[in-house]
Amino acid sequence: MDYLTYCILCFNVYHIYKVIYPPSAKNLWIYEKIFGREKELKLFSLLASCYGAYAIGTNNVANAVGPLVGAGVLSPSSGLLLVTPFFGFGGLILGKRTMETFGNEIVPLGTVSAPLICLVTSTLLISASALGFPFPYVQLTALSILAISSVKNGCRYTMKQNVVKKIILVWTVTPLISIGLSILLLSIFIRG
């Protein structure tokens, strides 16, 4: 189900953004109306990012706390209070490189594309949370960025970028490593 949702998300962002980019005789009035309001766009970007942070709290923080609650180590409330600040610390300490990759290396994002990505991915994440499904915000965001890059630069160019190839490799290899290590550690603890 996750990959189908990712494909739908990527498709939707691609077509939403395609309405305003590139500027043409058909959409120039939309383009001028949107980009003529720089101050409002910056505020909109900030509010969309806050909405994104809320969405991360509804799902990714819950994903981190869930195993602790399930194991009876912490109550849901104390787990959330304890774990939530570490999301901010992690972003502050190690998040700069990821921000550069997502914000510049794949495709430069502006005051329209950045909040569009936040709104679409956050709404999808909040919907998944309301249904009780764990969902990876970072993959939703990355696919939205790939969709915007595909609109601006074409799908072929986007998929040939080294950073995109690395992202796909990491997404493929990381779950396999996680499964292998989990099986190994579990078998050690069960035997030991």
N, C-alpha and C positions, 0 to 999 in steps of 0.2 A: 504494500500500500504506500509506503514512503516514496518510492521512486515514481509512482504514478502521480502522487501529489506534487513532487518536485517538477515533473514534466509539465503539469498543468500550471503551476506557478510560473515557471520560466516562460511558457507560452503566453500567459496573461500579461506579464510584465512587458514582454517583447511587443505585444500588440497595443498595449496602453501607451507605451513610449513612442511607438511608431506613428501615432496620431500627431505628435508634436515635433518629431525629429525625422529627417532634417526639415528645416523650414522650406516651405514651398508656397506657391500661389494659393493652394487649397487651405493650408493651415496657418498662414502668416498672421491672421487676425488672432488666433489662439496663442501663437508664439509671442506676439507683441503684448497681448494682454497679460500673459504669465510673466514674461521676463522684464516687463516694464515696472514691476513692483519688487524691487530688490530688497527693501526693508522688510516687507511682509513675507517674502520668500525665506529670508534668514530666520525670522521668527517661526515660520511654519516648519523649517528644517529642525529648529531646536525643539519645538513641541513634538514633532514626529519622532525625534530621537528619544525624548522622555517616554513617549508611548512605547517605543522599542525596548527601553529599559524595563518598563512595567511588564511587557510581554516576556522578557527574559526571566523576570521574577516569577511569572506564573508557571513557567515550564522548566527552565534549566536549573534554577535554584531548587525547585521541587525534585528534579532528577538527582541532584547531588545529595539531598537530604533523605530521599525515599529509602535507600538501603539502610541508613542509620535508624530510621523509624521502624522499618520492617524487622531489623535485628533486635529491636528493643533497647538500643543504646541511648536514644534521645526521644523526647516527645516531639510531635510535629512543630509546635511553637518554639521550643528551645532550639531545635535543629535549625529552623529558619533564621532565628536570631543569631545563632552562632555562625552559620555558614554564609549567609548573605554578604557580610562585609568583605569576605575573601574574594568575591567576584569583582568588587571594586579594586581591591589590592592587586589582584592578578592583572587586571586591565592597566592599572597604573604602573606596575613594575615590568610586565612583559608584553603588554598589548600594543606598544608603539609599532613594531614591525608588522604585525597583522593589520593594523589600521592603514599603514602605508601600502601594503599589498592590496587590500580591498579598496582603498580610496584613490590610488593612483596607478599601480602597476597594471592591473587588468584593463581599466579604462578610467580616465579622469571623471570624477563625479561632480555634479554641480548642484545648485540650490533647487533644482527640479527633480533630478534623478535620485539624489540622496534621500529626500523625504518620501518619494514614491516607493523606493525600496523598503524604507522603514515601515511605511503604512501597510503595504501588501504583506510583507513577511510577518509583521507583528500581529496583524489581524488573523492571519492563518495560524500563527502560534497560539494566540489567545483562544481561537476556536478549538484547536487541538487540545489545549489545556482544559477547556470547559467540558470536553468529551472524555477527559482522562487519559489522553494519549501523550506519551513522551515524544518530543519532536526536537530535532537539532536546529536551533536558530541560525547557527553559522552556515549550515548548508543551504538553508533557505535564502539567506542573504547573498551567499556566493553565487547561487544560481540566478538570482535576480540581477546581480551585477553582470554575470555572463550574458543575460538577456539584453541588458542595456548595451553592452559591448557589441553584441551581435547586430543590434539596430544601427549603432554608429559605424562599426567597422566591417560588418559582415560575419556570418557564422564561421566561415573557413578561416579567416584571419584570427578570430577569437580563439578557436580551438587549437591553432598552431602555436600560440604563445607558450613559452616555456613555463611561465608561472601557472597557467591553466593545466598544462600537462602534469606538473608537480602536484597540484591540488587533486586532480583525478587519481593520480598514483597513491597519494596519502589516503584518500577516501577508500581506495580499494584495499590497500595493505593494512591499514590500522585496524579495521574490524577483525581481520584474519589473525593479526598479532594478539589482539585482545582475547579472542576465542582460544588461541593456543596457550597463552599464559594462564588464562583462567582454568583451563583443563589441567594444565601442569600443576599449578598451585593447589587446586582442589584435590588432585590425586595425592600430592605430597601430604597435605593436612589430613586426609582421610586415612592414609596408610600409617602416618606418623603417630 
